[in-house]
Amino acid sequence: MPITVIAFVLTILTMSFVFGGLTLKWHNDFKLRRDRQRAELSGSSMGTGELKALIQEAMAETVAPIEERLELIERNMRQLPERTSTSAGSESSDS
């Protein structure tokens, strides 16, 4: 086998290993940067439990005035004299 063919094959093999190694390095660097960015973002975001607690607090603040108003209406309804069907019938016949 001529020396030029051997040199050509060795050159191709060397270039393949170099490009393969560079590809792996770039891929690992990309994954490392992506993981760092995710770690930075996750530090500033809130978890599911925190979000649920905020929603529950907001709903409690929103519903509290409505519940107070309903309690007031119920108290007023209890204080009103109840009309019975017999008393309502006698009042209409008086007119």
Buried (B, 14 or more C-beta within 10 A) or exposed (E): EEEEEEEEEEEEEEEEEEEEEEEEEEEEEEEEEEEEEEEEEEEEEEEEEEEEEEEEEEEEEEEEEEEEEEEEEEEEEEEEEEEEEEEEEEEEEEE
